[in-house]
């Protein structure tokens, strides 16, 4: 039987295998106009409070607006004959319908006539576009699935997370294949709506529930001018027809010029809009995402432990998180490994660029330490490491990450599974763990 290790079984103790080097004085950073603008524009908001959609929490003016919108819908032939979206009847008058109506009202600052107009246009678009059935279509974009736009896992509050990365289109051949003419562009937009609609199917649409998504947009290698038309159409389509469907917008690998533009335009944005934005410069993707998403839910390409196959057999197994300070070496000790047991582990450090090694230390004094993985420098672009080892005697598995050559603190995560066999029959194996 496999046993999953989670953070609940972790203790923080000193160990004879750990030695932390002394930190050396660092040189002061040379400040430039670019770095100053970058620091000013880097924005990580924790102030945004998602609407709970409880009627009791609304202001009296907002309750009045909701009541007026309901009355307007009931008096409208357009809504009566075509008044549902995402399987929700808008004139039913229940809590689920209220959640959707409040989204349209919130998007128009509770101006009833404007919210009604937006709603009618949205219903008309959904009917014409065939949005209710698009999730079941085969649009032929297999090569883009899991790469350009995909929903993967949930954040720490249970919101589905949708990732966007258009860097693959810097390849001109790929760009022409997808956006070469008007028909191809329309087909791509349909596919992008399909991705969003699949994510929305995971929402609850109930007061106090999970009623919105998280959007993570990776700006690395994104061809700006070539995708301007596409990105503008996607943005316009989503703003007009998917109000308040995104709780937070996280931008990662943001180039300095994007941050500079944001710092210039942010004074013109409402506080509510700005509170939804998280902007993270290049190289800080893992550090930023760990604040909102657990590592077992973050794709491996962004410094997490999650692979596409992880969700095929239910929720992913929990990982333990830790930090590696600058100038520090951390040893994770997995104790209680019995003879004949197989231990599998995964470990990742955001933006690696440090040394990693693994060794097995037998309990017997006469035995020698076994070098399972030689110490090596792990590049910043490397994904989570997976490995396994079958012990021939009882002992301790030690995973080491050495950040002594760096001044930067880094986020990290790991998890392990152990399988022990007795007479070909799987049995549980209890392990203890030490980390420093």
CORNORZI-V957602 format. One record per backbone hydrogen bond with DSSP energy under -1.0 kcal/mol. NH is the residue of the N-H (numbers start at 1). CO is the residue of the C=O. If there is no record, write none. Layout:
nh=NH co=CO
nh=NH co=CO
This chain:
nh=3 co=418
nh=5 co=416
nh=9 co=6
nh=10 co=7
nh=18 co=15
nh=36 co=32
nh=37 co=33
nh=38 co=34
nh=39 co=35
nh=40 co=36
nh=41 co=37
nh=42 co=38
nh=57 co=54
nh=58 co=55
nh=63 co=59
nh=64 co=60
nh=65 co=61
nh=66 co=62
nh=67 co=63
nh=68 co=64
nh=69 co=65
nh=70 co=66
nh=71 co=67
nh=72 co=68
nh=73 co=69
nh=74 co=70
nh=75 co=71
nh=76 co=73
nh=80 co=76
nh=81 co=77
nh=85 co=88
nh=88 co=85
nh=90 co=83
nh=92 co=89
nh=98 co=94
nh=99 co=95
nh=100 co=96
nh=101 co=97
nh=102 co=98
nh=103 co=99
nh=104 co=100
nh=105 co=101
nh=106 co=102
nh=107 co=103
nh=109 co=106
nh=110 co=105
nh=111 co=108
nh=115 co=111
nh=116 co=112
nh=117 co=113
nh=118 co=114
nh=119 co=115
nh=120 co=116
nh=121 co=117
nh=122 co=118
nh=123 co=119
nh=124 co=120
nh=125 co=121
nh=126 co=122
nh=127 co=123
nh=128 co=124
nh=129 co=125
nh=130 co=126
nh=131 co=126
nh=133 co=130
nh=136 co=133
nh=137 co=134
nh=144 co=141
nh=145 co=141
nh=147 co=144
nh=148 co=144
nh=150 co=163
nh=152 co=161
nh=155 co=159
nh=156 co=292
nh=158 co=155
nh=161 co=153
nh=162 co=214
nh=163 co=150
nh=164 co=216
nh=165 co=148
nh=169 co=166
nh=170 co=167
nh=171 co=168
nh=175 co=171
nh=176 co=172
nh=177 co=173
nh=178 co=174
nh=179 co=175
nh=180 co=176
nh=185 co=181
nh=186 co=182
nh=187 co=183
nh=188 co=184
nh=189 co=185
nh=190 co=186
nh=191 co=187
nh=192 co=188
nh=193 co=189
nh=194 co=190
nh=195 co=191
nh=196 co=192
nh=197 co=193
nh=198 co=194
nh=199 co=195
nh=200 co=196
nh=201 co=197
nh=202 co=199
nh=203 co=200
nh=204 co=210
nh=208 co=52
nh=209 co=206
nh=213 co=245
nh=214 co=160
nh=215 co=248
nh=216 co=162
nh=217 co=250
nh=218 co=164
nh=219 co=252
nh=222 co=219
nh=227 co=223
nh=228 co=225
nh=231 co=227
nh=232 co=228
nh=233 co=229
nh=234 co=230
nh=235 co=231
nh=236 co=232
nh=237 co=233
nh=238 co=234
nh=239 co=235
nh=240 co=236
nh=241 co=237
nh=242 co=238
nh=245 co=242
nh=247 co=213
nh=249 co=276
nh=250 co=215
nh=251 co=278
nh=252 co=217
nh=254 co=280
nh=259 co=255
nh=260 co=256
nh=261 co=257
nh=262 co=258
nh=263 co=259
nh=264 co=260
nh=265 co=261
nh=266 co=262
nh=268 co=265
nh=269 co=266
nh=274 co=270
nh=275 co=271
nh=276 co=273
nh=277 co=274
nh=278 co=249
nh=279 co=43
nh=280 co=251
nh=282 co=254
nh=284 co=281
nh=288 co=284
nh=289 co=285
nh=290 co=286
nh=291 co=288
nh=292 co=289
nh=293 co=289
nh=297 co=294
nh=300 co=306
nh=302 co=299
nh=303 co=300
nh=304 co=299
nh=305 co=295
nh=306 co=298
nh=310 co=307
nh=312 co=309
nh=320 co=414
nh=322 co=412
nh=324 co=410
nh=327 co=403
nh=327 co=406
nh=328 co=325
nh=330 co=401
nh=332 co=399
nh=333 co=434
nh=334 co=397
nh=335 co=432
nh=337 co=395
nh=340 co=391
nh=341 co=338
nh=342 co=419
nh=343 co=389
nh=344 co=417
nh=345 co=387
nh=346 co=415
nh=347 co=385
nh=348 co=413
nh=350 co=411
nh=352 co=349
nh=353 co=378
nh=355 co=402
nh=356 co=376
nh=357 co=400
nh=358 co=373
nh=359 co=398
nh=360 co=370
nh=361 co=396
nh=363 co=394
nh=367 co=364
nh=370 co=360
nh=372 co=358
nh=372 co=370
nh=373 co=358
nh=376 co=356
nh=378 co=354
nh=382 co=379
nh=385 co=347
nh=387 co=345
nh=389 co=343
nh=391 co=341
nh=395 co=337
nh=396 co=361
nh=397 co=334
nh=398 co=359
nh=399 co=332
nh=400 co=357
nh=401 co=330
nh=402 co=355
nh=403 co=328
nh=406 co=403
nh=410 co=324
nh=412 co=322
nh=413 co=348
nh=414 co=320
nh=415 co=346
nh=417 co=344
nh=418 co=3
nh=419 co=342
nh=422 co=425
nh=425 co=422
nh=427 co=420
nh=432 co=335
nh=434 co=333
nh=436 co=331
